Amino acid sequence: MKMRFKWFNKFMLLTLLGGALLPAAPVLAQGQVLNVQVEVEPSSLDSCVATDGTSFEVMGAISEGLMIQDEKGNAVPALAEKVETSQDGKTITYKLREAQWSNGDPVKAQDFVFAWRRLADPKTASEYSDLLDIASIENGKDVISGKKKVEELGVKALDDKTLEVKLEQPTAFFNDLMAFPPFYPINQKFFESTKGKYATSADTILANGPFKVANYQPAGSSFELVKNDHYYNKNAIKLDGIKYQVIKDFQQAVLAYQTGSVDLISLSGEQVDLFKADPEFKSVEGSYLWYIAPNEKNKDLANQNLRLALGTAFNRKTIVENVLKDGSLPATYLVPTKIVNGPDGKDYREMAGKDLMVSDQAKAKKFYEQAKKELGKDKFKFKLLCEDTEASINVSQSLEAQIESTLPGVDIQIEQVPKKNRLQRMDKGDYELGLTRWGPDYKDPSTYLQLLLTGGNYNYESYSNKEYDQLYADAMTGSLVQKPKERFEAFAKAEKIALSQGAVLPVYQKSAAIMTKANVKGIQFNTVGVPRQYNKVTKQ
């Protein structure tokens, strides 16, 4: 395999890659250095602001929270040395281990209090602030809305090493949430010293995890992490550092892999066909759902029949088998498979059913004809906003061709922008159709169903349904909280309502087709929260 590109010299390779392999100021040279390709830049390394998988992956390498995921996906103690839960399940006390920040400061319970209050503070405008409410932390909802002061949030430092959390009701997945970056601690003194520039450079990021940031610029094409000598378990960390390269084109990623510039890459499309028989190839089933968000503030997309026409007009199997080719699954649901088991021990999807929005051209045409009558027009033009990565562009082009072929009169125009711009525009409602994705933050159907709550942080589509909202409320804070079977049934009913109305148009459940050098061992792939962990990696 390595002989395939032996005729490329270094100059030619860098020309093809546009210089992407050259970090602005390299820090790492020799030793146990893992070279990782990512498709998109981190949106932020601020745990209260970040919203994407790349950011969470990096933060999982440089920071730790109270808990961390083990190889089986279970939450196990990290900075929390001991966890005590009251008999009624409403008070959780964490005893912290002796740990330090990368500047030598001790990690204290007050660091969690500061971080969670900042997450809740309306001034931060965090898209993940509602996790405090979802977790049922006392006064979380009222603090987020500004009705109560951040000091009234149900989290308290009893002393430097004891954190007490008060809940309004028991939350079964609370410790799973504690492994998720928005709940990581922040050193208040250091934060304030950055004077509004926190997490914008290596000098303005403090670490308490296995690695620390050595080189980073927002939107940069490369960045580096080095081993954190202040990490409490530093002797177990074998890597000297991690070099990240942002390479959006899969062919360029393959070239970098072939020349040894990167050790871990993602593949898609034709590259999968070329390398799927290679012993270094692996397909990792993922849990990210890619879907089209129709902005219902658009008069045409406010029509339910038109949304359903668009959602049933394209063949999902064609996209995963002929475009992606990476093991991804056709998605006809909102909550992916293998996220959480129900009270019967079976996957939630088995109970809730899979085919909630199927690909059916005949049905699509019927929906379309009805929509044309209701709207009094037979021509429609929509811009489809997508990321400027190869996979997103290819999927968008397939969607464009299939929808236009099935629904004559519909004109889809693709707008490709960097991921950060897509997120910003969708957050502002500046789009018509958006190809977007969502990954699970914790093991519960609500991690996806929260997307469609009326007025929710993530409801780009402006979808609103009172019955949906009520079912969600009953399951999260109402009469079904202590009734697992009925709770999951309420989630399933809400999901069916949303997809029957075309609230979102699911496309595929992402799997990762990856190449990893044979001498790299120990990468942990997670389906929830932090996508990949490197604390047990060795490079021989």
SEDORO-397756 format. One record per residue (C-alpha): residue in one letter; x, y negated, z negated. Coordinates in steps of 0.25 Angstrom, whole numbers. Each point is the difference from the previous one (the first is absolute). Layout:
N
+---+-------+-------+-------+
! r !    xx !    yy !    zz !
+---+-------+-------+-------+
! a !     X !     Y !     Z !
...
+---+-------+-------+-------+
REM end
This chain:
540
+---+-------+-------+-------+
! r !    xx !    yy !    zz !
+---+-------+-------+-------+
! m !     0 !     0 !     0 !
! k !    11 !   -10 !    -3 !
! m !     6 !     2 !    13 !
! r !   -12 !    -6 !     7 !
! f !     4 !   -14 !    -2 !
! k !    15 !     1 !     0 !
! w !     2 !    -9 !    11 !
! f !    -5 !   -12 !    -7 !
! n !    12 !    -9 !    -5 !
! k !    -2 !    -9 !   -12 !
! f !    -2 !   -12 !     8 !
! m !   -11 !     6 !     9 !
! l !    -7 !     5 !   -12 !
! l !     0 !   -14 !    -7 !
! t !    -5 !    -6 !    13 !
! l !   -11 !     9 !     0 !
! l !    -4 !    -2 !   -14 !
! g !     1 !   -15 !     1 !
! g !    11 !     0 !   -11 !
! a !   -10 !     5 !   -10 !
! l !    10 !    10 !    -6 !
! l !     9 !   -12 !    -5 !
! p !    -4 !    -5 !   -14 !
! a !     2 !   -15 !    -2 !
! a !    10 !     3 !   -11 !
! p !     3 !    15 !    -2 !
! v !     3 !     4 !   -14 !
! l !     0 !    16 !     0 !
! a !    12 !     7 !     8 !
! q !     3 !    14 !    -5 !
! g !    -5 !    10 !   -10 !
! q !   -14 !     6 !    -2 !
! v !    -8 !   -10 !     9 !
! l !   -13 !     3 !     6 !
! n !    -4 !    -7 !    13 !
! v !   -15 !    -2 !     1 !
! q !    -8 !    -5 !    12 !
! v !   -13 !    -7 !    -2 !
! e !   -10 !    -5 !    10 !
! v !    -4 !   -13 !    -7 !
! e !     7 !   -10 !    -9 !
! p !    -5 !     0 !   -15 !
! s !   -11 !   -10 !    -1 !
! s !     6 !    -4 !   -14 !
! l !     8 !     6 !   -11 !
! d !    -8 !    -8 !   -10 !
! s !    -8 !    11 !    -7 !
! c !   -12 !    -9 !    -3 !
! v !    -1 !    -4 !    15 !
! a !     4 !    12 !     9 !
! t !   -11 !     8 !     7 !
! d !     7 !     9 !     9 !
! g !     7 !    14 !     0 !
! t !    14 !    -5 !     4 !
! s !     0 !   -10 !   -12 !
! f !    -5 !    10 !    -9 !
! e !    11 !    10 !     4 !
! v !    11 !   -10 !    -2 !
! m !    -6 !    -4 !   -14 !
! g !    -1 !    14 !    -4 !
! a !    15 !     1 !     2 !
! i !     4 !   -12 !    -7 !
! s !   -10 !     0 !   -11 !
! e !    -8 !     9 !    -9 !
! g !   -13 !    -1 !    -8 !
! l !    -5 !     7 !   -12 !
! m !    -2 !    13 !     9 !
! i !     6 !     6 !    12 !
! q !    -5 !    11 !    10 !
! d !     6 !    14 !    -1 !
! e !     2 !     9 !    12 !
! k !   -15 !     5 !    -2 !
! g !    -5 !   -14 !     0 !
! n !    -3 !     0 !   -15 !
! a !     2 !   -13 !    -8 !
! v !    11 !     3 !   -10 !
! p !     7 !    -9 !   -10 !
! a !    11 !   -10 !     5 !
! l !     2 !   -12 !    -8 !
! a !   -10 !     5 !    -9 !
! e !     7 !    10 !   -10 !
! k !   -13 !     3 !    -7 !
! v !   -15 !    -2 !     3 !
! e !   -11 !     1 !   -10 !
! t !   -15 !    -1 !     3 !
! s !   -11 !    -3 !   -10 !
! q !   -11 !    10 !    -2 !
! d !   -10 !    -8 !     7 !
! g !    10 !    -2 !    12 !
! k !    -1 !   -15 !    -1 !
! t !    14 !    -4 !    -6 !
! i !    12 !     5 !     6 !
! t !    14 !    -3 !    -7 !
! y !    13 !     2 !     8 !
! k !    13 !     1 !    -8 !
! l !    11 !    -5 !     9 !
! r !    14 !     7 !     2 !
! e !    13 !    -8 !    -1 !
! a !     2 !    -6 !    13 !
! q !     6 !   -12 !     7 !
! w !    -2 !   -10 !    11 !
! s !    11 !    -1 !    10 !
! n !     5 !   -12 !    -7 !
! g !     2 !     7 !   -13 !
! d !   -13 !    -5 !    -7 !
! p !    -8 !    10 !    -7 !
! v !   -13 !     5 !     6 !
! k !   -11 !    -4 !   -10 !
! a !   -15 !     2 !    -1 !
! q !    -1 !   -15 !     2 !
! d !     5 !     2 !    14 !
! f !   -13 !     8 !     3 !
! v !    -9 !   -10 !    -7 !
! f !     6 !   -12 !     9 !
! a !    -1 !     8 !    13 !
! w !   -14 !     5 !    -3 !
! r !    -5 !   -14 !    -4 !
! r !     7 !    -6 !    13 !
! l !    -7 !    11 !     8 !
! a !   -14 !    -4 !    -6 !
! d !     3 !   -15 !     1 !
! p !    -9 !    -6 !    11 !
! k !    12 !   -10 !     3 !
! t !     8 !    12 !     5 !
! a !   -11 !     4 !    10 !
! s !     4 !    15 !    -1 !
! e !    -8 !     9 !    10 !
! y !     3 !    11 !   -11 !
! s !    -6 !    -8 !   -12 !
! d !   -13 !     8 !     1 !
! l !     8 !    12 !    -4 !
! l !     0 !    -5 !   -14 !
! d !   -16 !     0 !     1 !
! i !     1 !    14 !     6 !
! a !     8 !     5 !   -11 !
! s !   -10 !    -5 !   -10 !
! i !    10 !    -9 !    -7 !
! e !    -7 !    -8 !   -10 !
! n !    -5 !   -14 !     5 !
! g !     7 !     4 !    13 !
! k !   -12 !    -5 !     9 !
! d !    -2 !   -13 !    -8 !
! v !    15 !    -3 !     1 !
! i !     1 !     2 !    15 !
! s !   -12 !    -8 !     2 !
! g !     5 !   -12 !    -9 !
! k !   -11 !     2 !   -10 !
! k !    10 !     3 !   -11 !
! k !    14 !    -3 !    -2 !
! v !    12 !     9 !     4 !
! e !     3 !     1 !   -15 !
! e !   -13 !     8 !    -2 !
! l !     4 !    11 !     9 !
! g !     0 !    13 !    -8 !
! v !    15 !     2 !     0 !
! k !     9 !    -3 !   -12 !
! a !    14 !     2 !    -5 !
! l !    -1 !     5 !   -14 !
! d !    16 !    -1 !     0 !
! d !    11 !     0 !    10 !
! k !    -2 !    15 !     2 !
! t !   -15 !     2 !    -2 !
! l !   -10 !    -3 !    11 !
! e !   -15 !     1 !    -4 !
! v !   -11 !     0 !    11 !
! k !   -15 !    -2 !    -3 !
! l !   -10 !     6 !    10 !
! e !   -15 !    -3 !     1 !
! q !    -2 !    15 !     3 !
! p !     9 !    12 !     2 !
! t !     7 !     0 !    13 !
! a !     4 !    14 !     5 !
! f !    10 !    -4 !    10 !
! f !     6 !   -11 !    -9 !
! n !    14 !     6 !    -1 !
! d !     0 !     2 !    15 !
! l !    -1 !   -15 !     2 !
! m !    11 !    -2 !   -10 !
! a !    10 !     6 !    11 !
! f !    -5 !   -11 !    10 !
! p !     8 !   -12 !     3 !
! p !   -10 !   -11 !    -4 !
! f !     1 !     6 !   -14 !
! y !    15 !    -1 !    -1 !
! p !     6 !   -10 !   -10 !
! i !     6 !   -13 !     3 !
! n !    11 !    -7 !    -9 !
! q !    -7 !   -14 !    -3 !
! k !    13 !    -8 !    -3 !
! f !     6 !     5 !    13 !
! f !   -12 !    -3 !     8 !
! e !    -1 !   -14 !    -5 !
! s !    15 !    -2 !     3 !
! t !    -3 !     2 !    15 !
! k !    -9 !   -12 !     0 !
! g !   -10 !     5 !    10 !
! k !     9 !     8 !     9 !
! y !    -2 !    13 !    -7 !
! a !     3 !    13 !     8 !
! t !     4 !    -8 !    12 !
! s !    15 !     4 !     0 !
! a !    10 !     9 !    -7 !
! d !     3 !   -10 !   -10 !
! t !   -15 !    -2 !    -4 !
! i !    -3 !    14 !    -2 !
! l !     2 !     8 !   -13 !
! a !     0 !    15 !     0 !
! n !    -2 !    10 !   -11 !
! g !     0 !    13 !     9 !
! p !    10 !     9 !     6 !
! f !     5 !   -11 !    10 !
! k !     1 !   -15 !     1 !
! v !    -1 !   -10 !    12 !
! a !    13 !    -3 !     6 !
! n !    -4 !    -7 !    13 !
! y !   -14 !    -5 !     4 !
! q !    -7 !   -10 !     8 !
! p !   -15 !    -1 !     2 !
! a !    -2 !     5 !    15 !
! g !    14 !     4 !     1 !
! s !     4 !    12 !     9 !
! s !     8 !     7 !   -11 !
! f !     2 !     0 !   -15 !
! e !     7 !     8 !   -10 !
! l !    -1 !     6 !   -14 !
! v !    11 !     4 !    -9 !
! k !     1 !     9 !   -12 !
! n !    -5 !    -7 !   -12 !
! d !    10 !     2 !   -11 !
! h !    -9 !    -5 !   -11 !
! y !   -11 !    11 !     3 !
! y !    -2 !     9 !   -12 !
! n !     1 !    13 !     8 !
! k !    11 !    -5 !     9 !
! n !     8 !    13 !    -1 !
! a !   -11 !     8 !     7 !
! i !     1 !   -10 !    12 !
! k !     9 !     6 !    11 !
! l !    -2 !   -10 !    10 !
! d !     9 !   -13 !     0 !
! g !   -10 !    -8 !     8 !
! i !   -10 !     0 !    11 !
! k !     1 !    -8 !    13 !
! y !   -14 !    -3 !     7 !
! q !    -1 !    -4 !    14 !
! v !   -12 !    -5 !     6 !
! i !    -2 !     6 !    14 !
! k !   -13 !    -1 !     6 !
! d !     2 !     8 !    13 !
! f !     1 !    15 !    -2 !
! q !    10 !     2 !    12 !
! q !     9 !   -10 !    -7 !
! a !    -2 !     8 !   -13 !
! v !     4 !    13 !     7 !
! l !    13 !    -7 !     6 !
! a !     4 !    -5 !   -14 !
! y !    -3 !    14 !    -6 !
! q !     8 !     7 !    11 !
! t !    13 !    -9 !    -2 !
! g !    -1 !     2 !   -15 !
! s !    -4 !   -14 !    -4 !
! v !   -13 !     5 !    -7 !
! d !    -3 !    12 !    -8 !
! l !   -15 !     0 !     0 !
! i !    -9 !    -5 !    11 !
! s !   -15 !     1 !     4 !
! l !    -4 !     5 !    14 !
! s !   -13 !    -1 !     8 !
! g !    -5 !     3 !    14 !
! e !    11 !     5 !    10 !
! q !    11 !     1 !   -11 !
! v !    -8 !    10 !    -7 !
! d !    -1 !     9 !    12 !
! l !    15 !    -1 !     2 !
! f !     4 !     4 !   -15 !
! k !   -11 !     8 !    -6 !
! a !     8 !    13 !     2 !
! d !    12 !    -6 !    -7 !
! p !     3 !     5 !   -14 !
! e !     2 !   -14 !    -5 !
! f !   -15 !    -4 !     5 !
! k !   -11 !     0 !   -11 !
! s !   -15 !    -3 !     0 !
! v !    -5 !    -6 !   -13 !
! e !   -15 !    -1 !    -2 !
! g !    -3 !   -14 !    -4 !
! s !   -12 !    -7 !    -6 !
! y !     0 !   -13 !     7 !
! l !   -13 !    -3 !     7 !
! w !     1 !    -8 !    13 !
! y !   -13 !    -7 !     4 !
! i !    -6 !   -11 !     8 !
! a !    -5 !   -11 !    -9 !
! p !   -11 !    -7 !     8 !
! n !    -2 !   -15 !    -5 !
! e !   -15 !    -1 !    -3 !
! k !     1 !   -15 !     0 !
! n !     1 !     1 !    15 !
! k !   -14 !    -1 !     5 !
! d !     1 !    12 !     9 !
! l !     7 !     9 !   -10 !
! a !   -11 !    -3 !   -10 !
! n !    -8 !     9 !     8 !
! q !     0 !    14 !    -6 !
! n !    -3 !     7 !    14 !
! l !    12 !    -7 !     6 !
! r !     9 !     4 !   -11 !
! l !    -5 !    14 !     1 !
! a !     2 !     0 !    15 !
! l !    14 !    -4 !    -2 !
! g !     3 !    10 !   -11 !
! t !    -6 !    12 !     8 !
! a !     6 !    -4 !    14 !
! f !    14 !     5 !    -1 !
! n !     6 !    14 !    -2 !
! r !     7 !     1 !   -13 !
! k !     6 !    14 !     4 !
! t !     6 !    -6 !    12 !
! i !     7 !   -11 !    -8 !
! v !     6 !    10 !   -10 !
! e !     4 !    10 !    10 !
! n !     4 !    -8 !    12 !
! v !     5 !   -13 !    -5 !
! l !     5 !     2 !   -14 !
! k !     4 !    15 !     0 !
! d !     5 !     0 !   -14 !
! g !   -10 !     9 !    -7 !
! s !   -10 !   -11 !    -3 !
! l !   -14 !     4 !    -2 !
! p !   -13 !    -6 !     7 !
! a !    -7 !    -8 !   -10 !
! t !   -15 !     0 !    -1 !
! y !    -1 !    -5 !   -15 !
! l !     5 !   -11 !    -9 !
! v !     6 !     8 !   -11 !
! p !    11 !     9 !     6 !
! t !     2 !    15 !    -3 !
! k !     9 !     5 !   -12 !
! i !    -1 !   -13 !    -8 !
! v !    -7 !     5 !   -12 !
! n !    -8 !    13 !    -4 !
! g !   -14 !    -1 !    -5 !
! p !    -5 !     6 !   -14 !
! d !    -2 !    13 !     8 !
! g !    15 !     1 !     3 !
! k !    -2 !    -2 !    15 !
! d !     5 !   -11 !     9 !
! y !   -10 !   -12 !    -1 !
! r !    -2 !     1 !    15 !
! e !    -5 !    14 !    -1 !
! m !   -11 !    -5 !    -8 !
! a !    -3 !   -14 !     7 !
! g !     1 !     6 !    14 !
! k !    10 !    -4 !    11 !
! d !    -8 !    -4 !    12 !
! l !    -6 !   -13 !    -4 !
! m !     4 !    -8 !    13 !
! v !     3 !    10 !    12 !
! s !     5 !    -3 !    13 !
! d !   -12 !     1 !    10 !
! q !    -1 !    -7 !    13 !
! a !   -14 !     3 !     2 !
! k !    -4 !    -6 !   -14 !
! a !     9 !   -12 !     3 !
! k !    -7 !    -3 !    13 !
! k !   -14 !     0 !    -8 !
! f !     5 !    -9 !   -11 !
! y !     6 !    -9 !    11 !
! e !   -13 !    -1 !     8 !
! q !    -8 !    -3 !   -13 !
! a !    11 !   -11 !    -4 !
! k !    -1 !    -6 !    14 !
! k !   -16 !    -1 !    -2 !
! e !     2 !    -6 !   -14 !
! l !    10 !   -10 !     4 !
! g !    -5 !    -4 !    13 !
! k !    13 !     2 !     8 !
! d !     8 !    11 !     7 !
! k !    14 !    -6 !     0 !
! f !     9 !     0 !   -13 !
! k !    14 !    -5 !    -2 !
! f !     8 !     4 !   -12 !
! k !    14 !    -2 !    -5 !
! l !     6 !    12 !    -7 !
! l !    11 !    -4 !   -10 !
! c !    11 !    10 !    -2 !
! e !    14 !     0 !    -5 !
! d !    12 !    -1 !     9 !
! t !     5 !    15 !    -3 !
! e !     0 !    10 !    12 !
! a !   -10 !     9 !    -7 !
! s !   -10 !   -11 !    -2 !
! i !     1 !    -6 !    14 !
! n !    -1 !    14 !     6 !
! v !   -13 !     3 !    -8 !
! s !    -6 !   -13 !     3 !
! q !     3 !     2 !    15 !
! s !    -7 !    13 !    -1 !
! l !   -12 !    -6 !    -8 !
! e !    -1 !   -11 !    11 !
! a !     0 !    10 !    12 !
! q !   -10 !     9 !    -7 !
! i !   -10 !   -10 !    -5 !
! e !     0 !    -8 !    13 !
! s !    -2 !    13 !     8 !
! t !   -12 !     5 !    -9 !
! l !    -6 !   -14 !    -2 !
! p !     0 !    -8 !    14 !
! g !    -1 !   -15 !    -3 !
! v !     9 !     1 !   -13 !
! d !    13 !    -7 !     2 !
! i !    11 !     3 !   -10 !
! q !    12 !    -9 !    -1 !
! i !    12 !     5 !    -8 !
! e !     7 !   -10 !    -9 !
! q !    13 !     5 !    -6 !
! v !     7 !    -7 !   -12 !
! p !     9 !     4 !   -11 !
! k !    -6 !     7 !   -12 !
! k !     1 !   -11 !    -9 !
! n !    -7 !    -9 !    10 !
! r !   -11 !    10 !     2 !
! l !    -3 !     1 !   -15 !
! q !     0 !   -15 !    -2 !
! r !   -10 !    -2 !    12 !
! m !    -9 !    11 !    -5 !
! d !     0 !    -5 !   -14 !
! k !    -4 !   -14 !     6 !
! g !   -11 !     7 !     9 !
! d !     8 !    -5 !    12 !
! y !    -3 !    12 !     9 !
! e !   -11 !     7 !     7 !
! l !     4 !    15 !     0 !
! g !    12 !     4 !    -8 !
! l !     8 !    13 !     0 !
! t !     4 !     1 !   -14 !
! r !     3 !    11 !   -11 !
! w !    -2 !     3 !   -14 !
! g !     8 !     9 !    -9 !
! p !    -5 !     6 !   -14 !
! d !     5 !    -7 !   -12 !
! y !    -5 !    11 !   -10 !
! k !    -8 !    13 !     0 !
! d !   -14 !    -4 !     1 !
! p !   -10 !    -2 !    12 !
! s !    -2 !   -15 !    -5 !
! t !    14 !    -3 !     5 !
! y !    -6 !     0 !    14 !
! l !   -14 !    -4 !    -3 !
! q !     4 !   -13 !    -7 !
! l !     3 !    -5 !    14 !
! l !   -15 !    -2 !     4 !
! l !    -5 !    -7 !   -13 !
! t !    -7 !   -13 !     2 !
! g !    10 !   -11 !    -2 !
! g !    11 !    10 !    -3 !
! n !    15 !    -4 !     2 !
! y !     2 !    10 !    11 !
! n !   -14 !    -2 !     7 !
! y !     6 !    -6 !    13 !
! e !   -13 !     4 !     7 !
! s !    -9 !    -8 !    -8 !
! y !    -9 !    12 !    -1 !
! s !   -11 !     0 !   -11 !
! n !   -10 !    10 !    -5 !
! k !    -7 !    -1 !   -13 !
! e !    -2 !    15 !    -1 !
! y !    15 !     3 !     3 !
! d !     4 !   -10 !   -11 !
! q !   -10 !     6 !   -10 !
! l !     5 !    14 !     2 !
! y !    14 !    -4 !    -1 !
! a !    -3 !    -8 !   -13 !
! d !    -8 !    12 !    -6 !
! a !    12 !     9 !     3 !
! m !    11 !   -10 !    -5 !
! t !    -7 !    -7 !   -12 !
! g !   -14 !     5 !    -1 !
! s !    -8 !    12 !    -4 !
! l !     8 !    10 !     8 !
! v !    14 !    -3 !    -6 !
! q !    -1 !    12 !    -9 !
! k !    -7 !     9 !    10 !
! p !    11 !     5 !    10 !
! k !    -9 !     8 !     9 !
! e !   -10 !   -11 !     1 !
! r !    11 !   -10 !     1 !
! f !     6 !     6 !    13 !
! e !   -14 !     2 !     6 !
! a !    -2 !   -15 !    -2 !
! f !    13 !    -3 !     7 !
! a !    -4 !    10 !    12 !
! k !   -13 !    -7 !     2 !
! a !     6 !   -14 !     0 !
! e !    10 !     5 !    10 !
! k !   -11 !     6 !     9 !
! i !    -7 !   -13 !    -1 !
! a !    12 !    -9 !     5 !
! l !     4 !     9 !    11 !
! s !   -15 !     1 !     5 !
! q !     0 !   -15 !     1 !
! g !    14 !    -1 !     7 !
! a !     6 !    -7 !   -11 !
! v !    14 !     5 !     4 !
! l !     3 !     8 !    12 !
! p !    10 !    11 !    -4 !
! v !    11 !     5 !    10 !
! y !    10 !     9 !    -6 !
! q !     6 !     5 !   -13 !
! k !    15 !    -2 !     1 !
! s !    10 !    11 !    -1 !
! a !    15 !    -3 !     1 !
! a !     8 !     7 !    10 !
! i !    14 !    -2 !    -5 !
! m !    15 !     4 !     3 !
! t !     9 !     1 !   -12 !
! k !    15 !     3 !     1 !
! a !     3 !    15 !    -5 !
! n !     9 !    -6 !   -11 !
! v !   -11 !    -8 !    -7 !
! k !    -7 !     7 !   -11 !
! g !   -11 !    -4 !   -10 !
! i !    -9 !   -11 !     7 !
! q !   -13 !     1 !    -7 !
! f !   -12 !    -3 !     9 !
! n !   -13 !    -5 !    -8 !
! t !   -14 !    -1 !     5 !
! v !    -4 !   -10 !   -10 !
! g !     7 !   -13 !    -4 !
! v !    15 !    -1 !     3 !
! p !     1 !     7 !    13 !
! r !    15 !     5 !    -2 !
! q !     9 !     2 !   -12 !
! y !    15 !     1 !     1 !
! n !     4 !     2 !   -15 !
! k !     3 !    15 !     3 !
! v !     7 !    -2 !    13 !
! t !    14 !     6 !     3 !
! k !     8 !    -2 !    13 !
! q !    10 !    11 !     2 !
+---+-------+-------+-------+
REM end
